[in-house]
Amino acid sequence: MKAIRVHAHGGPEAMKAEDCPTPHPGDGQALVRIEASGVNFIDIYQRMGLYKVPLPFTPGNEGAGTVAETGGSVSEVVPGDRVAYAGAIGSYAEYAVVPAWRLVKIPKGIEPKTAAAVMLQGMTAHYLSHATYPLRPGDTCVVHAAAGGVGLLLVQMAKRRGARVIGTVSTSEKAELARQAGADEVVLYATHDFEAETRRMTGGKGVQVVYDSVGASTFEKSLGCLAPRGYLVLYGQASGPVPSFDPQILNARGGLFLTRPSLVHYTATREELTERANDLFGWISRGELKVRIGGEFPLAEAGEAHRRLAGRGTTGKLVLLL
């Protein structure tokens, strides 16, 4: 089978297309013939060595396709099922072995590329808005990178829960996409101070929660956007990791909360996983959640997909099609 392999940490050029043996599933596993693979920042972090993965490895933490074979003790799926998953590495390949409990069946009418585009980022938006800080009617939130893959989905989910949404973006084109997703106000952070704008838009009160996937370059001002006892939910580091800081800052600014979650913490059981995924697929099937695919690449161009994503010039989701 064809697969992308990383033998040494580095830039996009570290990913090489190679011929590899097709793996076989063991107990509790399924072999999935991959039709689409989602491209995510975690793939970049793993490729660079920021998140440690034993070398060599096949990148990709999200995919969709068809079950080709199952190992022993598998009851969740059977060969021929159309499935999608997130949280198992190795989807930049024609075949991937995945823990069967992580596989979710794709409903009729949803394409594999849509399923692959929504599993990791969609469930991330779901846990952020429904669990880490469960938004309530009357809440106001800031969503950074509001026109990105998670951002567009998170804006829609925040509006479903009755919140007011302030999105931050880098261009007027992205601002329009964020507004189309439901953002009430949008700040172009390249030309406007989003902290000052957020304070102005809230009459100086601040917001209940900031959902921050950017990290180092937004962290200080994200704290400054919060109302007393507000939540800074730091779920990514697109601009780099946040430096160490004195937790006393949280007290001084109003008894603030800081959390650094990840999807694995919110899909720890099959019940929680399927609940989130089924919500997503239900909303998509009914036309209540729009999934924007911002770019499609063949497997061999995985490096270019990483360059586009790292450049932060993309909107929506990037996928590899096999």
MARLOVO-870010 format. One line per field, with one value per residue: chain; x, y, z of N, C-alpha, C in turn. Coordinates in pm, whole numbers. Example, Ala and Ser with C-alpha at 12.3 -4.5 7.8 and 13.67 -1.06 7.14 Angstrom:
# MARLOVO-870010
unit: [A, A]
n.xx: [1319, 1285]
n.yy: [-569, -225]
n.zz: [780, 708]
ca.xx: [1230, 1367]
ca.yy: [-450, -106]
ca.zz: [780, 714]
c.xx: [1320, 1290]
c.yy: [-330, 3]
c.zz: [780, 787]
# end
This chain:
# MARLOVO-870010
unit: [A, A, A, A, A, A, A, A, A, A, A, A, A, A, A, A, A, A, A, A, A, A, A, A, A, A, A, A, A, A, A, A, A, A, A, A, A, A, A, A, A, A, A, A, A, A, A, A, A, A, A, A, A, A, A, A, A, A, A, A, A, A, A, A, A, A, A, A, A, A, A, A, A, A, A, A, A, A, A, A, A, A, A, A, A, A, A, A, A, A, A, A, A, A, A, A, A, A, A, A, A, A, A, A, A, A, A, A, A, A, A, A, A, A, A, A, A, A, A, A, A, A, A, A, A, A, A, A, A, A, A, A, A, A, A, A, A, A, A, A, A, A, A, A, A, A, A, A, A, A, A, A, A, A, A, A, A, A, A, A, A, A, A, A, A, A, A, A, A, A, A, A, A, A, A, A, A, A, A, A, A, A, A, A, A, A, A, A, A, A, A, A, A, A, A, A, A, A, A, A, A, A, A, A, A, A, A, A, A, A, A, A, A, A, A, A, A, A, A, A, A, A, A, A, A, A, A, A, A, A, A, A, A, A, A, A, A, A, A, A, A, A, A, A, A, A, A, A, A, A, A, A, A, A, A, A, A, A, A, A, A, A, A, A, A, A, A, A, A, A, A, A, A, A, A, A, A, A, A, A, A, A, A, A, A, A, A, A, A, A, A, A, A, A, A, A, A, A, A, A, A, A, A, A, A, A, A, A, A, A, A, A, A, A, A, A, A, A, A, A, A, A]
n.xx: [84, 31, 179, 234, 537, 729, 1054, 1237, 1216, 1094, 1045, 775, 890, 991, 809, 751, 636, 578, 604, 447, 398, 69, -111, -237, -528, -536, -656, -955, -930, -971, -925, -912, -1000, -881, -1044, -1057, -864, -830, -658, -468, -360, -235, -107, 100, 239, 325, 482, 689, 798, 713, 499, 547, 607, 691, 956, 1006, 700, 358, 179, -131, -440, -705, -969, -1168, -1356, -1388, -1456, -1231, -1143, -1167, -1032, -1002, -1260, -1417, -1697, -1816, -1813, -1843, -1692, -1721, -1873, -1924, -1716, -1590, -1331, -1141, -839, -663, -352, -208, -349, -268, -251, -321, -443, -540, -491, -718, -835, -1128, -1333, -1319, -1433, -1690, -2002, -2083, -2355, -2599, -2584, -2389, -2077, -1755, -1539, -1653, -1717, -1458, -1363, -1489, -1467, -1244, -1214, -1481, -1578, -1408, -1498, -1747, -1699, -1575, -1776, -1989, -1901, -1635, -1643, -1962, -2167, -2423, -2748, -2726, -2459, -2141, -1890, -1549, -1414, -1126, -948, -1176, -1262, -1140, -1094, -1192, -1297, -1514, -1704, -1731, -1834, -2089, -2197, -2189, -2378, -2602, -2638, -2721, -2547, -2373, -2144, -1815, -1592, -1249, -1036, -810, -840, -1058, -1204, -1213, -1353, -1608, -1682, -1691, -1902, -2108, -2125, -2244, -2136, -2166, -2022, -1716, -1367, -1090, -787, -540, -546, -687, -707, -788, -849, -914, -1131, -1309, -1362, -1485, -1713, -1850, -1920, -1722, -1736, -1636, -1596, -1750, -1605, -1309, -1219, -932, -713, -474, -258, 61, 79, -166, -235, -198, -366, -604, -662, -713, -957, -1149, -1431, -1471, -1402, -1403, -1339, -1048, -999, -764, -680, -501, -196, -115, 48, 266, 392, 260, 444, 584, 406, 307, 69, -68, -150, -399, -563, -530, -657, -922, -1003, -976, -1018, -811, -770, -637, -742, -782, -897, -889, -943, -1211, -1337, -1315, -1450, -1647, -1916, -1926, -1782, -1944, -2176, -2102, -2015, -2247, -2425, -2304, -2322, -2598, -2680, -2551, -2677, -2935, -2899, -2829, -2577, -2302, -2034, -1728, -1507, -1192, -983, -858, -639, -423, -283, -2, 63, 73, 261, 235, -23, 27, 194, 15, -173, -14, 60, -157, -340, -563, -911, -1176, -1164, -886, -830, -699, -734, -783]
n.yy: [-119, 237, 488, 771, 846, 932, 966, 1115, 1396, 1713, 1962, 1999, 1854, 1632, 1431, 1142, 969, 630, 278, 37, -256, -389, -357, -584, -640, -675, -827, -669, -472, -300, -311, -43, 71, 355, 640, 914, 1154, 1357, 1669, 1809, 2037, 1889, 1690, 1829, 1913, 1664, 1574, 1761, 1703, 1826, 1717, 1409, 1120, 787, 724, 545, 689, 689, 970, 1140, 1162, 1117, 986, 846, 583, 248, -50, -308, -544, -730, -785, -1025, -1043, -821, -623, -392, -312, -438, -599, -398, -192, 158, 392, 632, 805, 945, 1020, 806, 726, 732, 769, 876, 705, 423, 217, 165, 51, 46, 99, -75, 27, 295, 358, 505, 466, 588, 779, 726, 929, 1108, 1206, 1038, 1225, 1442, 1329, 1266, 1521, 1624, 1478, 1501, 1786, 1863, 1717, 1830, 2101, 2042, 1937, 2158, 2357, 2231, 2099, 2160, 2442, 2480, 2645, 2890, 3037, 3386, 3404, 3537, 3474, 3456, 3352, 3250, 3242, 3216, 3148, 2916, 2553, 2429, 2664, 2762, 2563, 2573, 2830, 2797, 2603, 2738, 2938, 2775, 2711, 2941, 3153, 3469, 3556, 3655, 3673, 3625, 3704, 3704, 3832, 4021, 3856, 3618, 3715, 3749, 3481, 3392, 3546, 3444, 3194, 3259, 3435, 3709, 3947, 4045, 4059, 4195, 4092, 4172, 4440, 4555, 4580, 4303, 4260, 4516, 4572, 4370, 4436, 4682, 4601, 4462, 4644, 4691, 4482, 4228, 3882, 3556, 3333, 3249, 3086, 2953, 2874, 2955, 3037, 3133, 3401, 3518, 3480, 3652, 3873, 3738, 3659, 3913, 3967, 3851, 3829, 3865, 3556, 3425, 3194, 3079, 2886, 2701, 2543, 2483, 2563, 2730, 2948, 2891, 2752, 2855, 3060, 2990, 3108, 3311, 3175, 3345, 3557, 3489, 3516, 3790, 3904, 3855, 3607, 3403, 3120, 2873, 2633, 2345, 2152, 1842, 1646, 1374, 1358, 1399, 1208, 965, 732, 487, 549, 828, 914, 824, 964, 1234, 1221, 1127, 1337, 1532, 1413, 1393, 1665, 1751, 1589, 1689, 1939, 2135, 2196, 2324, 2211, 2318, 2249, 2337, 2273, 2019, 1747, 1517, 1212, 1209, 1475, 1559, 1710, 1967, 2028, 2050, 2276, 2474, 2472, 2537, 2791, 2939, 3049, 2931, 2837, 2674, 2318, 2106, 1826, 1502, 1306, 973]
n.zz: [0, -45, 154, 368, 520, 808, 891, 1026, 1242, 1127, 869, 623, 418, 540, 523, 342, 56, 44, -43, 146, 354, 370, 666, 923, 1116, 1473, 1779, 1876, 1686, 1368, 1015, 804, 487, 365, 249, 270, 444, 724, 768, 1020, 1283, 1484, 1343, 1224, 1453, 1550, 1336, 1349, 1592, 1822, 1958, 2089, 1903, 1841, 1613, 1300, 1163, 1045, 960, 1052, 1203, 1171, 983, 712, 566, 449, 625, 592, 704, 1007, 1335, 1606, 1859, 1796, 1795, 1723, 1452, 1112, 822, 533, 640, 635, 774, 1014, 1194, 1468, 1645, 1629, 1517, 1183, 942, 698, 463, 249, 381, 720, 1053, 1313, 1645, 1711, 1870, 1839, 1599, 1409, 1259, 935, 841, 577, 288, 369, 263, 248, 258, 388, 633, 723, 745, 965, 1199, 1392, 1424, 1443, 1667, 1850, 1853, 1957, 2221, 2333, 2336, 2460, 2689, 2809, 2857, 2903, 2699, 2761, 2705, 2668, 2738, 2633, 2397, 2285, 1983, 1856, 1541, 1375, 1122, 1061, 1051, 1298, 1402, 1236, 1276, 1554, 1594, 1482, 1656, 1899, 1853, 1827, 2091, 2200, 2251, 2234, 1982, 1934, 1685, 1585, 1315, 1029, 782, 560, 395, 540, 754, 647, 604, 870, 965, 805, 919, 1154, 1341, 1561, 1590, 1434, 1454, 1294, 1355, 1264, 1212, 1416, 1772, 1937, 2205, 2307, 2139, 2211, 2477, 2431, 2287, 2477, 2664, 2848, 3025, 2961, 2850, 2895, 2818, 2637, 2349, 2250, 2005, 1915, 2081, 2180, 2070, 2124, 2388, 2623, 2568, 2536, 2798, 2893, 2782, 2936, 3156, 3517, 3678, 3442, 3166, 3011, 2748, 2628, 2350, 2152, 1969, 1751, 1696, 1842, 2157, 2478, 2696, 3025, 3314, 3597, 3808, 3979, 3832, 3733, 3954, 4010, 3796, 3830, 3938, 3741, 3515, 3372, 3125, 2960, 2740, 2550, 2269, 2331, 2601, 2612, 2469, 2590, 2641, 2464, 2465, 2512, 2289, 2069, 2122, 2079, 1807, 1679, 1728, 1565, 1304, 1284, 1286, 1052, 857, 870, 773, 951, 1035, 880, 688, 590, 339, 277, 109, -106, -142, -313, -175, -208, -197, 63, 202, 92, 176, 451, 450, 364, 574, 798, 725, 788, 619, 532, 500, 668, 633, 552, 345, 265, -20, -117]
ca.xx: [0, 100, 166, 330, 617, 821, 1168, 1307, 1134, 1136, 943, 690, 973, 1019, 708, 784, 543, 649, 529, 456, 309, -64, -116, -350, -581, -529, -776, -1013, -894, -1028, -848, -997, -950, -900, -1086, -1026, -793, -827, -528, -486, -237, -166, -19, 219, 314, 389, 587, 800, 851, 659, 428, 636, 560, 810, 993, 930, 555, 268, 97, -274, -514, -846, -994, -1297, -1346, -1467, -1391, -1188, -1117, -1169, -962, -1086, -1329, -1470, -1842, -1866, -1825, -1818, -1642, -1819, -1929, -1864, -1682, -1500, -1269, -1035, -767, -575, -254, -177, -449, -210, -217, -435, -508, -498, -547, -779, -916, -1267, -1423, -1312, -1497, -1830, -2061, -2122, -2491, -2621, -2596, -2271, -1959, -1637, -1455, -1720, -1699, -1318, -1341, -1562, -1450, -1156, -1246, -1621, -1591, -1341, -1593, -1856, -1664, -1546, -1899, -2087, -1847, -1527, -1726, -2092, -2227, -2563, -2808, -2682, -2313, -2066, -1763, -1457, -1363, -1012, -943, -1317, -1287, -1065, -1171, -1267, -1364, -1644, -1795, -1753, -1925, -2225, -2244, -2211, -2506, -2706, -2657, -2776, -2444, -2325, -2011, -1718, -1488, -1131, -985, -699, -872, -1199, -1268, -1241, -1457, -1736, -1712, -1730, -2038, -2201, -2141, -2329, -2070, -2237, -1922, -1589, -1254, -971, -683, -421, -559, -757, -672, -909, -883, -984, -1259, -1397, -1405, -1580, -1837, -1919, -1938, -1619, -1759, -1562, -1672, -1746, -1507, -1233, -1171, -806, -631, -357, -149, 156, 57, -297, -262, -212, -485, -720, -690, -767, -1095, -1240, -1500, -1431, -1434, -1415, -1260, -964, -987, -650, -686, -405, -80, -77, 156, 371, 346, 255, 553, 546, 362, 270, -76, -126, -212, -540, -628, -526, -747, -1063, -1032, -998, -990, -735, -767, -572, -798, -766, -1010, -879, -1003, -1356, -1387, -1242, -1531, -1723, -2044, -1904, -1740, -2057, -2271, -2055, -2016, -2385, -2477, -2250, -2379, -2739, -2692, -2512, -2782, -3053, -2863, -2817, -2435, -2235, -1892, -1656, -1379, -1117, -882, -847, -508, -390, -195, 137, 83, 50, 351, 176, -135, 84, 240, -102, -232, 79, 62, -276, -415, -672, -1042, -1237, -1087, -807, -839, -630, -823, -709]
ca.yy: [0, 365, 556, 878, 806, 1029, 894, 1211, 1515, 1825, 2034, 1917, 1765, 1510, 1330, 1074, 868, 503, 152, -33, -372, -362, -417, -672, -604, -770, -831, -539, -375, -314, -255, 48, 123, 498, 716, 1054, 1175, 1497, 1729, 1885, 2089, 1786, 1620, 1914, 1906, 1532, 1572, 1846, 1651, 1898, 1609, 1296, 995, 708, 720, 620, 676, 741, 1074, 1140, 1121, 1126, 930, 786, 484, 127, -159, -415, -667, -710, -884, -1094, -970, -695, -626, -259, -297, -557, -560, -332, -73, 289, 439, 745, 802, 1038, 979, 692, 775, 648, 779, 918, 578, 359, 134, 194, -31, 138, 33, -80, 107, 435, 373, 547, 442, 708, 766, 743, 1068, 1185, 1159, 1013, 1344, 1523, 1261, 1284, 1662, 1671, 1397, 1560, 1926, 1872, 1674, 1932, 2210, 1991, 1932, 2293, 2434, 2155, 2034, 2232, 2550, 2461, 2775, 2908, 3159, 3506, 3408, 3589, 3405, 3491, 3237, 3284, 3167, 3183, 3096, 2792, 2430, 2424, 2790, 2771, 2470, 2621, 2944, 2745, 2535, 2840, 3000, 2678, 2710, 3070, 3248, 3575, 3515, 3749, 3596, 3696, 3652, 3784, 3902, 4052, 3737, 3527, 3777, 3720, 3341, 3383, 3602, 3348, 3084, 3305, 3526, 3836, 4049, 3988, 4151, 4165, 4115, 4231, 4585, 4600, 4514, 4227, 4278, 4643, 4562, 4284, 4517, 4782, 4535, 4410, 4753, 4680, 4369, 4108, 3765, 3441, 3233, 3264, 2960, 2999, 2771, 3021, 3015, 3233, 3539, 3569, 3438, 3764, 3952, 3653, 3677, 4046, 3972, 3775, 3882, 3793, 3413, 3375, 3077, 3075, 2747, 2698, 2409, 2471, 2653, 2754, 3046, 2846, 2726, 2966, 3054, 2975, 3232, 3303, 3157, 3457, 3645, 3452, 3578, 3935, 3948, 3829, 3467, 3340, 2978, 2835, 2489, 2303, 2021, 1784, 1561, 1243, 1367, 1413, 1090, 858, 610, 475, 618, 971, 929, 809, 1073, 1354, 1199, 1117, 1473, 1597, 1356, 1429, 1805, 1759, 1526, 1776, 2069, 2231, 2223, 2331, 2174, 2379, 2189, 2446, 2226, 1874, 1714, 1375, 1169, 1244, 1618, 1587, 1817, 2095, 2051, 2099, 2413, 2561, 2482, 2608, 2931, 3000, 3122, 2846, 2847, 2542, 2195, 2045, 1679, 1422, 1209, 859]
ca.zz: [0, -37, 283, 399, 635, 866, 952, 1113, 1260, 1044, 795, 537, 336, 616, 490, 218, 9, 31, -49, 274, 365, 426, 800, 955, 1248, 1584, 1863, 1905, 1584, 1234, 905, 729, 360, 381, 132, 297, 570, 766, 798, 1143, 1342, 1560, 1249, 1210, 1578, 1557, 1234, 1394, 1716, 1938, 2025, 2066, 1846, 1804, 1471, 1200, 1179, 942, 1022, 1028, 1322, 1140, 851, 680, 460, 460, 699, 503, 779, 1152, 1416, 1702, 1966, 1746, 1782, 1687, 1307, 1029, 690, 447, 705, 611, 908, 1031, 1327, 1505, 1765, 1605, 1420, 1069, 835, 571, 401, 184, 483, 857, 1160, 1409, 1749, 1662, 1952, 1797, 1470, 1409, 1126, 861, 789, 434, 246, 408, 191, 332, 281, 488, 762, 763, 775, 1082, 1319, 1493, 1450, 1485, 1805, 1931, 1872, 2040, 2363, 2379, 2357, 2537, 2808, 2876, 2910, 2837, 2675, 2797, 2650, 2738, 2743, 2518, 2383, 2177, 1910, 1770, 1415, 1358, 987, 1044, 1055, 1423, 1425, 1168, 1343, 1690, 1586, 1461, 1778, 2001, 1823, 1859, 2236, 2242, 2292, 2145, 1937, 1877, 1617, 1537, 1189, 978, 657, 540, 337, 651, 836, 586, 632, 1010, 976, 745, 1015, 1263, 1434, 1579, 1559, 1389, 1468, 1214, 1455, 1203, 1210, 1537, 1897, 1969, 2347, 2320, 2070, 2292, 2591, 2382, 2246, 2596, 2759, 2950, 3116, 2923, 2805, 2986, 2776, 2513, 2292, 2190, 1942, 1858, 2176, 2229, 2026, 2169, 2525, 2717, 2537, 2562, 2941, 2911, 2731, 3022, 3273, 3639, 3683, 3305, 3129, 2892, 2704, 2535, 2293, 2043, 1978, 1612, 1692, 1933, 2294, 2572, 2795, 3165, 3376, 3738, 3822, 4053, 3732, 3722, 4069, 3997, 3688, 3860, 3967, 3611, 3497, 3254, 3103, 2835, 2710, 2417, 2234, 2395, 2734, 2598, 2397, 2660, 2636, 2339, 2482, 2491, 2150, 1976, 2146, 2009, 1663, 1630, 1724, 1445, 1182, 1280, 1244, 910, 776, 869, 721, 1062, 1055, 751, 692, 478, 302, 218, 16, -125, -194, -318, -66, -235, -172, 205, 243, 53, 267, 577, 429, 358, 706, 886, 683, 848, 517, 487, 565, 671, 657, 446, 345, 165, -84, -165]
c.xx: [88, 75, 267, 404, 709, 931, 1250, 1221, 1187, 1018, 859, 767, 1010, 920, 736, 676, 620, 551, 554, 367, 173, -73, -238, -399, -561, -658, -825, -986, -968, -932, -943, -928, -984, -939, -1058, -962, -793, -686, -547, -352, -164, -71, 111, 305, 388, 503, 710, 865, 805, 574, 501, 561, 683, 831, 1026, 781, 483, 178, -53, -351, -664, -869, -1135, -1278, -1436, -1389, -1360, -1176, -1127, -1088, -1058, -1150, -1379, -1621, -1899, -1893, -1803, -1762, -1754, -1882, -1851, -1841, -1592, -1444, -1175, -965, -686, -480, -239, -271, -395, -161, -342, -512, -454, -566, -592, -847, -1064, -1360, -1422, -1384, -1645, -1884, -2108, -2264, -2497, -2636, -2480, -2149, -1843, -1554, -1520, -1703, -1556, -1291, -1396, -1530, -1365, -1198, -1390, -1640, -1517, -1435, -1706, -1815, -1633, -1674, -2000, -2034, -1739, -1579, -1860, -2162, -2376, -2618, -2768, -2532, -2258, -1931, -1681, -1408, -1249, -1010, -1083, -1352, -1207, -1156, -1255, -1352, -1502, -1747, -1830, -1847, -2069, -2280, -2271, -2345, -2622, -2738, -2699, -2675, -2424, -2180, -1935, -1606, -1369, -1076, -877, -733, -1022, -1274, -1304, -1350, -1594, -1776, -1758, -1871, -2141, -2226, -2224, -2264, -2144, -2148, -1793, -1481, -1141, -849, -557, -426, -628, -712, -795, -948, -962, -1122, -1358, -1449, -1509, -1716, -1917, -1939, -1840, -1630, -1672, -1654, -1657, -1638, -1440, -1186, -1051, -726, -499, -236, -68, 117, -74, -319, -288, -340, -613, -760, -757, -909, -1197, -1305, -1448, -1486, -1457, -1316, -1177, -941, -883, -641, -594, -293, -27, 37, 273, 317, 349, 370, 498, 503, 320, 118, -144, -194, -361, -621, -639, -626, -892, -1097, -1061, -965, -911, -735, -703, -622, -751, -878, -1007, -946, -1155, -1417, -1323, -1318, -1605, -1855, -2029, -1866, -1860, -2161, -2230, -2064, -2157, -2456, -2433, -2318, -2527, -2759, -2656, -2623, -2904, -3023, -2846, -2672, -2366, -2085, -1824, -1524, -1302, -1009, -876, -714, -495, -290, -52, 167, 53, 139, 295, 56, -85, 132, 123, -160, -144, 85, -57, -351, -536, -802, -1104, -1132, -1008, -815, -749, -727, -741, -791]
c.yy: [125, 428, 668, 837, 920, 951, 984, 1336, 1630, 1891, 1941, 1818, 1636, 1398, 1274, 972, 739, 388, 77, -156, -330, -430, -507, -638, -715, -770, -689, -432, -403, -252, -171, 88, 271, 561, 866, 1065, 1323, 1542, 1826, 1935, 1984, 1707, 1698, 1906, 1774, 1522, 1649, 1794, 1727, 1806, 1481, 1172, 916, 706, 578, 601, 728, 845, 1052, 1083, 1115, 1071, 878, 690, 366, 20, -272, -548, -634, -819, -953, -999, -833, -708, -495, -245, -431, -510, -506, -209, 51, 354, 561, 738, 920, 981, 853, 731, 677, 661, 832, 793, 519, 270, 173, 97, 61, 56, 39, 9, 254, 461, 406, 526, 573, 690, 781, 892, 1156, 1124, 1132, 1137, 1437, 1462, 1280, 1427, 1703, 1594, 1465, 1703, 1943, 1829, 1768, 2050, 2169, 1993, 2071, 2366, 2366, 2103, 2117, 2361, 2538, 2597, 2776, 3031, 3280, 3515, 3478, 3518, 3468, 3360, 3286, 3192, 3121, 3132, 2970, 2671, 2416, 2549, 2799, 2680, 2520, 2741, 2895, 2681, 2635, 2909, 2906, 2681, 2847, 3174, 3358, 3543, 3633, 3666, 3683, 3625, 3746, 3866, 3928, 3935, 3637, 3584, 3746, 3575, 3323, 3437, 3505, 3230, 3126, 3401, 3659, 3955, 3979, 4096, 4104, 4198, 4178, 4384, 4642, 4518, 4437, 4238, 4407, 4637, 4477, 4361, 4620, 4717, 4482, 4518, 4746, 4559, 4247, 3993, 3650, 3341, 3278, 3125, 2993, 2881, 2827, 3013, 3138, 3375, 3599, 3554, 3556, 3842, 3869, 3662, 3812, 4063, 3920, 3860, 3812, 3651, 3356, 3263, 3106, 2928, 2744, 2557, 2390, 2570, 2681, 2854, 3008, 2826, 2850, 2954, 3033, 3110, 3204, 3286, 3268, 3557, 3617, 3514, 3729, 3986, 3905, 3684, 3387, 3191, 2960, 2684, 2460, 2162, 1967, 1683, 1427, 1243, 1370, 1306, 966, 727, 605, 550, 768, 1000, 926, 919, 1199, 1335, 1192, 1252, 1542, 1545, 1389, 1572, 1821, 1703, 1616, 1916, 2176, 2266, 2215, 2302, 2231, 2307, 2292, 2403, 2075, 1845, 1563, 1339, 1215, 1391, 1655, 1701, 1954, 2129, 2104, 2243, 2511, 2581, 2563, 2756, 3009, 3088, 3045, 2879, 2708, 2434, 2154, 1894, 1622, 1319, 1096, 786]
c.zz: [0, 99, 291, 525, 676, 938, 1044, 1123, 1173, 978, 709, 451, 409, 586, 351, 182, -19, 9, 80, 272, 421, 562, 816, 1096, 1350, 1662, 1892, 1801, 1453, 1134, 821, 600, 357, 247, 148, 433, 602, 799, 914, 1197, 1424, 1471, 1231, 1336, 1591, 1456, 1280, 1521, 1839, 2023, 1990, 2016, 1806, 1652, 1429, 1223, 1056, 1007, 994, 1145, 1298, 1000, 836, 564, 487, 536, 601, 575, 928, 1220, 1511, 1802, 1923, 1728, 1729, 1537, 1239, 896, 601, 508, 662, 746, 902, 1173, 1344, 1627, 1752, 1492, 1304, 951, 703, 497, 336, 280, 620, 953, 1271, 1519, 1712, 1742, 1914, 1666, 1486, 1268, 1065, 809, 638, 404, 285, 339, 286, 359, 384, 626, 813, 805, 910, 1210, 1426, 1526, 1497, 1629, 1900, 1957, 1965, 2188, 2417, 2421, 2447, 2671, 2879, 2938, 2839, 2822, 2710, 2726, 2735, 2754, 2618, 2515, 2272, 2115, 1821, 1648, 1374, 1219, 959, 1055, 1180, 1437, 1363, 1232, 1483, 1691, 1571, 1587, 1889, 1978, 1852, 2008, 2290, 2283, 2188, 2111, 1879, 1816, 1584, 1415, 1137, 855, 648, 478, 446, 742, 779, 610, 777, 1031, 918, 838, 1136, 1360, 1440, 1547, 1519, 1398, 1378, 1301, 1397, 1207, 1334, 1657, 1945, 2117, 2366, 2255, 2150, 2412, 2547, 2352, 2365, 2702, 2874, 3041, 3085, 2890, 2904, 2947, 2646, 2473, 2204, 2136, 1892, 1950, 2207, 2194, 2076, 2319, 2619, 2692, 2553, 2709, 2965, 2860, 2831, 3131, 3398, 3639, 3543, 3278, 3004, 2858, 2593, 2476, 2173, 2060, 1838, 1600, 1782, 2073, 2381, 2672, 2936, 3223, 3520, 3750, 3902, 3958, 3721, 3835, 4051, 3894, 3711, 3886, 3842, 3614, 3367, 3242, 2968, 2800, 2576, 2394, 2306, 2533, 2729, 2507, 2458, 2662, 2504, 2349, 2455, 2346, 2056, 1998, 2071, 1858, 1608, 1631, 1596, 1319, 1170, 1233, 1096, 820, 764, 816, 826, 1095, 919, 770, 569, 455, 221, 122, 14, -194, -211, -209, -86, -207, -27, 254, 209, 141, 401, 563, 431, 498, 799, 852, 732, 748, 469, 561, 562, 686, 533, 459, 237, 112, -144, -272]
# end
